[in-house]
Amino acid sequence: MAYTEKDRLRHKKWKENNKEKVRAYYREYSKVWRKNNPERRRAIKRKYDLKRAYGMTEDQYNFMLQAQNNCCDICKKESSRTKKLHIDHCHKTGKIRGLLCSNCNTTLGLVKESLEILQSIANYLRKSST
C-alpha cells in the first residue's frame, strides 16, 4: 500500500503532537535492536570511533593492517580476529605512526614515548645480560 502525501503530512503532524510517545518508542526500539544486534552495534561504534578519534575510515585501517601483514609494527606478533591492533599516534602532532599490539602500545605509553627512557631501558638490559 503506497502512502499519499496527505498520509505523510498526517503522520508528521501526529509525531509533532506526540513527541514523548515517539521518544519512548525509539528508546525501546533501540534497546531491543542493540540487544539483538551486538556485532552490528560494535561495527557501527568502531566505524564512528575511528573517524572521530583518528579521522580515518575502516578501509584505511584495513589497508594499514594489510601493509603490516596483519602484525604489530614493533614486535611483529600477528593479530587475531578478536584482538584488533591499536592505532599508534603521536600525542603531540596526532600523526598516525602504525598499528601496534596491546603490549607494545601500552609500553610506549608507559615510557611516555621518550627515546631517552627507551635508550636507558636498552642500556639496562645490555648491562644486566652480561
DSSP file (Angstrom, degrees, kcal/mol; ACC not computed):
  #  RESIDUE AA STRUCTURE BP1 BP2  ACC     N-H-->O    O-->H-N    N-H-->O    O-->H-N    TCO  KAPPA ALPHA  PHI   PSI    X-CA   Y-CA   Z-CA
    1    1 A M              0   0    0      0, 0.0     2,-0.3     0, 0.0     0, 0.0   0.000 360.0 360.0 360.0 123.1    0.0    0.0    0.0
    2    2 A A        -     0   0    0      1,-0.0     2,-0.4     0, 0.0     0, 0.0  -0.611 360.0-129.0 -84.8 140.1    1.5    3.3   -1.1
    3    3 A Y        -     0   0    0     -2,-0.3     2,-0.1     4,-0.0    -1,-0.0  -0.694  19.4-140.4 -88.8 140.2    1.3    6.3    1.2
    4    4 A T     >  -     0   0    0     -2,-0.4     4,-2.1     1,-0.1     5,-0.2  -0.448  27.4-106.0 -90.5 169.1    0.0    9.5   -0.2
    5    5 A E  H  > S+     0   0    0      1,-0.2     4,-2.4     2,-0.2     5,-0.2   0.862 123.0  56.8 -61.5 -35.3    1.3   13.0    0.6
    6    6 A K  H  > S+     0   0    0      2,-0.2     4,-2.2     1,-0.2    -1,-0.2   0.904 106.5  49.0 -63.1 -42.1   -1.8   13.5    2.8
    7    7 A D  H  > S+     0   0    0      2,-0.2     4,-2.5     1,-0.2    -2,-0.2   0.912 110.5  50.9 -62.8 -43.3   -0.9   10.4    4.8
    8    8 A R  H  X S+     0   0    0     -4,-2.1     4,-2.5     1,-0.2    -2,-0.2   0.917 110.9  47.7 -62.2 -43.7    2.7   11.6    5.2
    9    9 A L  H  X S+     0   0    0     -4,-2.4     4,-2.4     2,-0.2    -1,-0.2   0.897 111.6  50.5 -64.4 -40.7    1.6   15.0    6.4
   10   10 A R  H  X S+     0   0    0     -4,-2.2     4,-2.3     2,-0.2    -2,-0.2   0.911 112.2  47.4 -63.4 -42.0   -0.9   13.5    8.9
   11   11 A H  H  X S+     0   0    0     -4,-2.5     4,-2.5     2,-0.2    -2,-0.2   0.905 111.2  51.1 -65.7 -41.6    1.8   11.2   10.3
   12   12 A K  H  X S+     0   0    0     -4,-2.5     4,-2.0     1,-0.2    -2,-0.2   0.912 111.1  47.9 -61.4 -43.6    4.2   14.1   10.6
   13   13 A K  H  X S+     0   0    0     -4,-2.4     4,-1.9     2,-0.2    -1,-0.2   0.900 110.1  52.2 -65.4 -40.7    1.7   16.2   12.5
   14   14 A W  H  X S+     0   0    0     -4,-2.3     4,-1.0     1,-0.2    -2,-0.2   0.925 109.3  50.2 -61.4 -43.9    0.9   13.2   14.8
   15   15 A K  H  < S+     0   0    0     -4,-2.5     3,-0.4     1,-0.2     7,-0.2   0.888 109.4  51.0 -61.5 -40.0    4.6   12.8   15.5
   16   16 A E  H >< S+     0   0    0     -4,-2.0     3,-0.6     1,-0.2    -1,-0.2   0.865 113.6  44.8 -65.0 -35.7    4.9   16.5   16.3
   17   17 A N  H 3< S+     0   0    0     -4,-1.9    -1,-0.2     1,-0.2    -2,-0.2   0.591 118.9  42.6 -84.3 -11.2    1.9   16.3   18.7
   18   18 A N  T 3X  +     0   0    0     -4,-1.0     4,-2.2    -3,-0.4    -1,-0.2  -0.294  65.8 144.4-129.7  48.1    3.2   13.1   20.4
   19   19 A K  H <> S+     0   0    0     -3,-0.6     4,-2.7     1,-0.2     5,-0.2   0.861  72.7  52.5 -59.7 -39.4    6.9   13.7   20.9
   20   20 A E  H  > S+     0   0    0      2,-0.2     4,-2.6     1,-0.2    -1,-0.2   0.911 109.8  48.4 -65.0 -42.0    7.1   11.8   24.2
   21   21 A K  H  > S+     0   0    0      2,-0.2     4,-2.4     1,-0.2    -1,-0.2   0.909 112.7  49.1 -62.6 -41.8    5.4    8.7   22.7
   22   22 A V  H  X S+     0   0    0     -4,-2.2     4,-2.5    -7,-0.2     5,-0.2   0.932 112.0  48.0 -64.1 -46.3    7.8    8.8   19.7
   23   23 A R  H  X S+     0   0    0     -4,-2.7     4,-2.5     1,-0.2    -2,-0.2   0.924 112.2  49.4 -59.4 -45.1   10.8    9.2   22.0
   24   24 A A  H  X S+     0   0    0     -4,-2.6     4,-2.3     1,-0.2     5,-0.2   0.909 110.8  50.6 -61.9 -42.0    9.6    6.3   24.2
   25   25 A Y  H  X S+     0   0    0     -4,-2.4     4,-2.9     1,-0.2    -2,-0.2   0.944 113.0  44.5 -61.1 -48.6    9.1    4.1   21.2
   26   26 A Y  H  X S+     0   0    0     -4,-2.5     4,-2.6     2,-0.2    -2,-0.2   0.837 110.9  54.4 -69.7 -32.3   12.5    4.8   19.8
   27   27 A R  H  X S+     0   0    0     -4,-2.5     4,-1.8    -5,-0.2    -1,-0.2   0.948 114.4  41.1 -62.3 -47.3   14.2    4.3   23.2
   28   28 A E  H  X S+     0   0    0     -4,-2.3     4,-2.2     2,-0.2    -2,-0.2   0.913 114.8  51.8 -66.5 -43.0   12.6    0.9   23.5
   29   29 A Y  H  X S+     0   0    0     -4,-2.9     4,-2.7    -5,-0.2    -2,-0.2   0.914 109.7  49.0 -60.0 -43.5   13.2    0.1   19.9
   30   30 A S  H  X S+     0   0    0     -4,-2.6     4,-2.8     2,-0.2    -1,-0.2   0.863 108.7  53.3 -69.0 -34.0   16.9    0.9   20.2
   31   31 A K  H  X S+     0   0    0     -4,-1.8     4,-2.1     2,-0.2    -1,-0.2   0.942 112.8  44.0 -61.6 -46.9   17.3   -1.2   23.3
   32   32 A V  H  X S+     0   0    0     -4,-2.2     4,-2.3     2,-0.2    -2,-0.2   0.914 114.1  50.3 -64.7 -43.2   15.8   -4.2   21.5
   33   33 A W  H  X S+     0   0    0     -4,-2.7     4,-1.4     1,-0.2    -2,-0.2   0.933 110.8  48.6 -62.3 -46.4   17.9   -3.5   18.4
   34   34 A R  H  < S+     0   0    0     -4,-2.8    -1,-0.2     1,-0.2    -2,-0.2   0.892 112.7  49.0 -60.7 -39.8   21.1   -3.2   20.4
   35   35 A K  H  < S+     0   0    0     -4,-2.1    -1,-0.2     1,-0.2    -2,-0.2   0.895 116.5  41.7 -66.0 -39.9   20.3   -6.5   22.3
   36   36 A N  H  < S+     0   0    0     -4,-2.3    -1,-0.2     1,-0.2    -2,-0.2   0.588 120.2  42.2 -85.2 -11.0   19.6   -8.4   19.1
   37   37 A N     X  +     0   0    0     -4,-1.4     4,-2.5    -3,-0.2    -1,-0.2  -0.382  60.5 148.2-133.1  56.6   22.5   -6.9   17.0
   38   38 A P  H  > S+     0   0    0      0, 0.0     4,-2.2     0, 0.0     5,-0.2   0.886  77.2  48.1 -63.0 -38.7   25.6   -6.9   19.2
   39   39 A E  H  > S+     0   0    0      2,-0.2     4,-2.2     1,-0.2     5,-0.2   0.929 113.6  46.7 -67.1 -44.6   28.0   -7.5   16.3
   40   40 A R  H  > S+     0   0    0      1,-0.2     4,-2.4     2,-0.2    -1,-0.2   0.891 111.5  52.5 -63.3 -39.6   26.5   -4.8   14.1
   41   41 A R  H  X S+     0   0    0     -4,-2.5     4,-2.6     1,-0.2    -1,-0.2   0.919 109.2  48.9 -63.2 -44.2   26.4   -2.4   17.0
   42   42 A R  H  X S+     0   0    0     -4,-2.2     4,-2.8     1,-0.2    -1,-0.2   0.901 111.0  50.8 -61.7 -40.7   30.2   -3.0   17.7
   43   43 A A  H  X S+     0   0    0     -4,-2.2     4,-2.3     2,-0.2    -2,-0.2   0.908 111.7  46.8 -64.4 -41.9   30.9   -2.5   14.0
   44   44 A I  H  X S+     0   0    0     -4,-2.4     4,-2.3     2,-0.2    -2,-0.2   0.919 113.7  48.4 -65.8 -43.5   29.0    0.8   13.9
   45   45 A K  H  X S+     0   0    0     -4,-2.6     4,-3.0     2,-0.2    -2,-0.2   0.917 111.5  49.8 -63.8 -43.2   30.7    2.0   17.1
   46   46 A R  H  X S+     0   0    0     -4,-2.8     4,-2.7     2,-0.2     5,-0.2   0.920 110.3  50.3 -61.3 -44.0   34.1    1.1   15.8
   47   47 A K  H  X S+     0   0    0     -4,-2.3     4,-1.7     1,-0.2    -1,-0.2   0.918 113.7  45.4 -60.4 -44.1   33.5    2.9   12.5
   48   48 A Y  H  X S+     0   0    0     -4,-2.3     4,-2.7     1,-0.2    -2,-0.2   0.919 113.0  50.2 -64.7 -44.9   32.4    6.0   14.4
   49   49 A D  H  X S+     0   0    0     -4,-3.0     4,-2.8     1,-0.2     5,-0.5   0.889 108.3  52.4 -64.2 -40.8   35.3    5.8   16.8
   50   50 A L  H  X>S+     0   0    0     -4,-2.7     4,-1.9     1,-0.2     6,-1.5   0.927 114.2  42.9 -59.5 -45.3   37.9    5.5   14.0
   51   51 A K  H  X5S+     0   0    0     -4,-1.7     4,-1.0     4,-0.3    -2,-0.2   0.922 118.3  44.2 -67.8 -44.8   36.5    8.6   12.3
   52   52 A R  H  <5S+     0   0    0     -4,-2.7    -2,-0.2    -5,-0.2    -3,-0.2   0.941 123.2  32.7 -67.6 -49.1   36.1   10.6   15.5
   53   53 A A  H  <5S+     0   0    0     -4,-2.8    -3,-0.2    -5,-0.2    -2,-0.2   0.860 138.0  13.8 -80.5 -37.1   39.4    9.8   17.1
   54   54 A Y  H  <5S-     0   0    0     -4,-1.9    -3,-0.2    -5,-0.5    -2,-0.2   0.484  89.5-122.9-122.8  -5.8   41.8    9.4   14.2
   55   55 A G  S  <<S+     0   0    0     -4,-1.0     2,-0.3    -5,-0.7    -4,-0.3   0.803  71.5 122.7  67.2  28.1   40.0   10.8   11.1
   56   56 A M        -     0   0    0     -6,-1.5    -1,-0.2    -9,-0.1    -2,-0.2  -0.861  56.4-129.0-124.5 158.5   40.3    7.5    9.3
   57   57 A T     >  -     0   0    0     -2,-0.3     4,-1.9    -3,-0.1     5,-0.1  -0.504  31.0-109.0 -95.4 168.4   37.9    5.1    7.7
   58   58 A E  H  > S+     0   0    0      1,-0.2     4,-2.7     2,-0.2     5,-0.2   0.843 120.4  57.4 -65.6 -32.9   37.7    1.3    8.3
   59   59 A D  H  > S+     0   0    0      2,-0.2     4,-2.2     1,-0.2    -1,-0.2   0.900 106.0  49.2 -63.7 -40.2   39.1    0.8    4.8
   60   60 A Q  H  > S+     0   0    0      2,-0.2     4,-2.2     1,-0.2    -2,-0.2   0.904 111.4  49.4 -65.5 -40.6   42.2    2.9    5.7
   61   61 A Y  H  X S+     0   0    0     -4,-1.9     4,-2.6     1,-0.2    -2,-0.2   0.944 111.9  48.2 -60.7 -48.1   42.7    0.9    8.9
   62   62 A N  H  X S+     0   0    0     -4,-2.7     4,-2.4     1,-0.2    -2,-0.2   0.850 109.0  53.8 -63.0 -34.9   42.4   -2.4    6.9
   63   63 A F  H  X S+     0   0    0     -4,-2.2     4,-2.3     2,-0.2    -1,-0.2   0.926 110.7  46.2 -64.2 -44.9   44.9   -1.0    4.3
   64   64 A M  H  X S+     0   0    0     -4,-2.2     4,-1.6     2,-0.2    -2,-0.2   0.916 111.9  51.9 -61.4 -43.6   47.4   -0.3    7.1
   65   65 A L  H  <>S+     0   0    0     -4,-2.6     5,-3.1     1,-0.2     6,-0.4   0.911 111.4  46.2 -60.1 -44.5   46.8   -3.7    8.6
   66   66 A Q  H ><5S+     0   0    0     -4,-2.4     3,-1.7     1,-0.2    -1,-0.2   0.888 109.0  55.2 -66.1 -39.7   47.4   -5.4    5.2
   67   67 A A  H 3<5S+     0   0    0     -4,-2.3    -1,-0.2     1,-0.3    -2,-0.2   0.807 109.8  47.4 -63.7 -29.0   50.6   -3.3    4.7
   68   68 A Q  T ><5S-     0   0    0     -4,-1.6     3,-1.3    -3,-0.2    -1,-0.3   0.228 117.2-114.8 -94.6  13.1   51.9   -4.6    8.0
   69   69 A N  T < 5 -     0   0    0     -3,-1.7    -3,-0.2     1,-0.3    -2,-0.1   0.831  66.4 -65.4  56.1  35.6   51.0   -8.2    7.2
   70   70 A N  T 3 <S+     0   0    0     -5,-3.1     9,-2.8     1,-0.2     2,-0.3   0.770 111.1 120.5  61.9  27.9   48.4   -8.2   10.0
   71   71 A C  B <  S-A   78   0A   0     -3,-1.3     7,-0.2    -6,-0.4    -1,-0.2  -0.865  74.0 -93.2-124.8 155.7   51.2   -7.8   12.5
   72   72 A C     >  -     0   0    0      5,-2.4     4,-1.1    -2,-0.3    28,-0.2  -0.412  33.3-132.4 -60.4 138.0   52.3   -5.4   15.2
   73   73 A D  T  4 S+     0   0    0     26,-2.4    -1,-0.1     2,-0.1    27,-0.1   0.668 100.3  36.2 -71.7 -16.8   54.7   -2.8   13.7
   74   74 A I  T  4 S+     0   0    0     25,-0.2    -1,-0.1     3,-0.1    26,-0.1   0.879 131.1  20.1 -99.5 -61.7   57.1   -3.3   16.7
   75   75 A C  T  4 S-     0   0    0      2,-0.1    -2,-0.1     1,-0.0     3,-0.1   0.566  90.2-133.0 -91.6  -8.1   57.2   -6.9   17.8
   76   76 A K     <  +     0   0    0     -4,-1.1     2,-0.3     1,-0.2    -3,-0.1   0.616  49.3 155.5  66.8  14.7   55.7   -8.4   14.6
   77   77 A K        -     0   0    0     -6,-0.1    -5,-2.4     1,-0.1    -1,-0.2  -0.558  46.1-116.6 -72.1 134.0   53.2  -10.5   16.5
   78   78 A E  B     -A   71   0A   0     -2,-0.3    -7,-0.3    -7,-0.2     2,-0.2  -0.478  24.9-128.6 -74.8 139.5   50.2  -11.4   14.4
   79   79 A S        -     0   0    0     -9,-2.8     2,-0.2    -2,-0.2     5,-0.1  -0.517  18.6-133.2 -84.4 156.2   46.9  -10.0   15.5
   80   80 A S        -     0   0    0      3,-0.7     5,-0.1    -2,-0.2    -1,-0.1  -0.534  25.8-104.7-101.0 172.4   43.9  -12.3   15.8
   81   81 A R  S    S+     0   0    0      1,-0.2     3,-0.1    -2,-0.2    -1,-0.1   0.862 122.0  42.7 -63.3 -35.6   40.3  -11.7   14.6
   82   82 A T  S    S+     0   0    0      1,-0.2     2,-0.8     2,-0.0    -1,-0.2   0.769 110.2  59.1 -85.3 -25.8   39.1  -10.9   18.1
   83   83 A K  S    S-     0   0    0     18,-0.0    -3,-0.7    19,-0.0    -1,-0.2  -0.870  74.5-162.3-109.5 103.2   42.1   -8.7   19.1
   84   84 A K        -     0   0    0     -2,-0.8     2,-0.2    -5,-0.1    18,-0.1  -0.470  25.3-106.4 -78.8 152.0   42.5   -5.8   16.8
   85   85 A L        -     0   0    0     -2,-0.1    16,-0.2    16,-0.1     2,-0.2  -0.528  35.7-115.4 -76.4 147.2   45.7   -3.9   16.7
   86   86 A H  E     -B  100   0B   0     14,-3.6    14,-2.8    -2,-0.2     2,-0.8  -0.522  22.4-116.9 -82.4 149.1   45.8   -0.4   18.3
   87   87 A I  E     -B   99   0B   0     12,-0.2     2,-0.4    -2,-0.2    12,-0.2  -0.786  29.9-152.3 -87.1 113.3   46.3    2.7   16.2
   88   88 A D  E     +B   98   0B   0     10,-3.1     9,-2.7    -2,-0.8    10,-1.3  -0.721  23.1 167.7 -88.2 134.4   49.5    4.3   17.5
   89   89 A H  E     -B   96   0B   0     -2,-0.4     2,-0.4     7,-0.3     7,-0.2  -0.980  41.9-100.1-144.6 155.2   49.8    8.0   17.0
   90   90 A C     >  -     0   0    0      5,-2.6     4,-2.4    -2,-0.3     5,-0.1  -0.626  26.0-149.6 -74.5 127.2   52.0   10.9   18.2
   91   91 A H  T  4 S+     0   0    0     -2,-0.4    -1,-0.1     1,-0.2    22,-0.0   0.694  94.3  49.2 -75.0 -17.2   50.2   12.6   21.1
   92   92 A K  T  4 S+     0   0    0      3,-0.1    -1,-0.2     1,-0.1    -2,-0.0   0.911 128.1  18.5 -83.5 -47.3   51.8   16.0   20.1
   93   93 A T  T  4 S-     0   0    0      2,-0.1    -2,-0.2     0, 0.0     3,-0.1   0.695  91.0-131.0 -98.8 -21.9   51.0   16.0   16.4
   94   94 A G     <  +     0   0    0     -4,-2.4     2,-0.2     1,-0.3    -3,-0.1   0.424  53.7 151.5  83.0  -1.7   48.2   13.5   16.2
   95   95 A K        -     0   0    0     -6,-0.1    -5,-2.6     1,-0.1     2,-0.4  -0.430  48.1-122.6 -68.2 133.1   50.0   11.8   13.3
   96   96 A I  E     -B   89   0B   0     -7,-0.2    -7,-0.3    -2,-0.2     3,-0.1  -0.624  29.0-179.8 -78.6 129.6   49.3    8.1   12.9
   97   97 A R  E     -     0   0B   0     -9,-2.7     2,-0.3    -2,-0.4    -8,-0.2   0.785  51.0 -68.8 -99.7 -34.8   52.5    6.0   13.1
   98   98 A G  E     -B   88   0B   0    -10,-1.3   -10,-3.1     2,-0.0     2,-0.5  -0.985  54.7 -62.7 167.7-171.7   51.3    2.5   12.7
   99   99 A L  E     -B   87   0B   0     -2,-0.3   -26,-2.4   -12,-0.2     2,-0.3  -0.914  47.7-175.2-110.9 132.4   49.3   -0.4   14.3
  100  100 A L  E     -B   86   0B   0    -14,-2.8   -14,-3.6    -2,-0.5   -28,-0.1  -0.903  26.3-113.2-128.0 152.1   50.5   -2.0   17.5
  101  101 A C     >  -     0   0    0     -2,-0.3     4,-2.5   -16,-0.2     5,-0.2  -0.299  44.3-100.1 -71.1 168.2   49.6   -4.9   19.7
  102  102 A S  H  > S+     0   0    0      1,-0.2     4,-2.5     2,-0.2     5,-0.2   0.895 120.7  51.6 -60.1 -43.1   48.3   -4.1   23.2
  103  103 A N  H  > S+     0   0    0      2,-0.2     4,-2.4     1,-0.2    -1,-0.2   0.935 113.3  42.9 -62.4 -47.6   51.6   -4.8   24.9
  104  104 A C  H  > S+     0   0    0      2,-0.2     4,-2.3     1,-0.2    -1,-0.2   0.900 114.7  50.3 -67.0 -40.5   53.7   -2.6   22.6
  105  105 A N  H  X S+     0   0    0     -4,-2.5     4,-1.7     1,-0.2    -1,-0.2   0.913 112.5  47.1 -63.4 -42.9   51.1    0.2   22.6
  106  106 A T  H  X S+     0   0    0     -4,-2.5     4,-2.6    -5,-0.2    -2,-0.2   0.897 109.5  54.3 -65.6 -40.8   51.0    0.1   26.4
  107  107 A T  H  X S+     0   0    0     -4,-2.4     4,-2.0     1,-0.2     6,-0.2   0.925 106.9  50.5 -60.0 -45.9   54.8    0.1   26.7
  108  108 A L  H  <>S+     0   0    0     -4,-2.3     5,-2.5     1,-0.2     6,-0.2   0.900 112.4  48.1 -59.6 -39.6   55.1    3.2   24.6
  109  109 A G  H ><5S+     0   0    0     -4,-1.7     3,-1.2     3,-0.2    -2,-0.2   0.899 108.8  53.0 -67.2 -40.3   52.5    4.9   26.8
  110  110 A L  H 3<5S+     0   0    0     -4,-2.6    -1,-0.2     1,-0.3    -2,-0.2   0.837 111.3  45.5 -66.0 -33.1   54.3    3.8   30.0
  111  111 A V  T ><5S-     0   0    0     -4,-2.0     3,-1.7    -5,-0.2    -1,-0.3   0.325 112.2-121.8 -91.7   8.9   57.6    5.3   28.8
  112  112 A K  T < 5 -     0   0    0     -3,-1.2    -3,-0.2     1,-0.3     3,-0.1   0.806  58.0 -72.9  57.1  33.7   55.8    8.5   27.7
  113  113 A E  T 3 <S+     0   0    0     -5,-2.5     2,-0.5     1,-0.2    -1,-0.3   0.775  90.1 157.3  54.9  30.2   57.1    7.9   24.1
  114  114 A S    <>  -     0   0    0     -3,-1.7     4,-2.0    -6,-0.2    -1,-0.2  -0.763  39.0-161.8 -94.3 121.9   60.5    9.0   25.3
  115  115 A L  H  > S+     0   0    0     -2,-0.5     4,-2.6     1,-0.2     5,-0.2   0.846  94.2  57.4 -65.7 -33.4   63.6    7.9   23.3
  116  116 A E  H  > S+     0   0    0      2,-0.2     4,-2.4     1,-0.2    -1,-0.2   0.931 107.6  45.4 -63.9 -45.9   65.7    8.7   26.4
  117  117 A I  H  > S+     0   0    0     -6,-0.2     4,-2.3     2,-0.2    -1,-0.2   0.918 113.7  49.8 -64.1 -42.7   63.8    6.3   28.6
  118  118 A L  H  X S+     0   0    0     -4,-2.0     4,-2.4     1,-0.2    -2,-0.2   0.901 110.9  49.6 -62.9 -40.1   63.8    3.6   25.9
  119  119 A Q  H  X S+     0   0    0     -4,-2.6     4,-2.7     2,-0.2    -1,-0.2   0.899 109.9  51.4 -64.9 -39.9   67.5    4.0   25.5
  120  120 A S  H  X S+     0   0    0     -4,-2.4     4,-2.5     2,-0.2    -2,-0.2   0.891 109.8  49.8 -62.8 -39.8   68.0    3.7   29.3
  121  121 A I  H  X S+     0   0    0     -4,-2.3     4,-2.5     2,-0.2    -2,-0.2   0.925 111.4  48.4 -63.7 -44.9   66.0    0.5   29.2
  122  122 A A  H  X S+     0   0    0     -4,-2.4     4,-2.4     2,-0.2    -2,-0.2   0.922 112.7  48.3 -62.1 -44.0   68.1   -0.9   26.4
  123  123 A N  H  X S+     0   0    0     -4,-2.7     4,-2.7     1,-0.2    -1,-0.2   0.913 110.9  51.5 -62.0 -42.5   71.3    0.0   28.2
  124  124 A Y  H  X S+     0   0    0     -4,-2.5     4,-2.4     1,-0.2    -2,-0.2   0.925 111.0  47.1 -60.3 -45.9   70.0   -1.5   31.4
  125  125 A L  H  X S+     0   0    0     -4,-2.5     4,-1.2     2,-0.2    -1,-0.2   0.894 112.5  49.6 -65.0 -39.7   69.1   -4.8   29.7
  126  126 A R  H  X S+     0   0    0     -4,-2.4     4,-0.7     1,-0.2     3,-0.3   0.932 113.1  47.3 -62.6 -44.8   72.5   -4.9   27.9
  127  127 A K  H >< S+     0   0    0     -4,-2.7     3,-0.6     1,-0.2    -2,-0.2   0.896 114.4  45.5 -64.3 -41.4   74.3   -4.3   31.2
  128  128 A S  H 3< S+     0   0    0     -4,-2.4    -1,-0.2     1,-0.2    -2,-0.2   0.641 106.2  60.1 -81.0 -12.8   72.4   -6.9   33.1
  129  129 A S  H 3<        0   0    0     -4,-1.2    -1,-0.2    -3,-0.3    -2,-0.2   0.613 360.0 360.0 -90.5 -10.8   72.7   -9.6   30.4
  130  130 A T    <<        0   0    0     -4,-0.7    -1,-0.2    -3,-0.6    -2,-0.2   0.443 360.0 360.0-100.8 360.0   76.5   -9.7   30.5
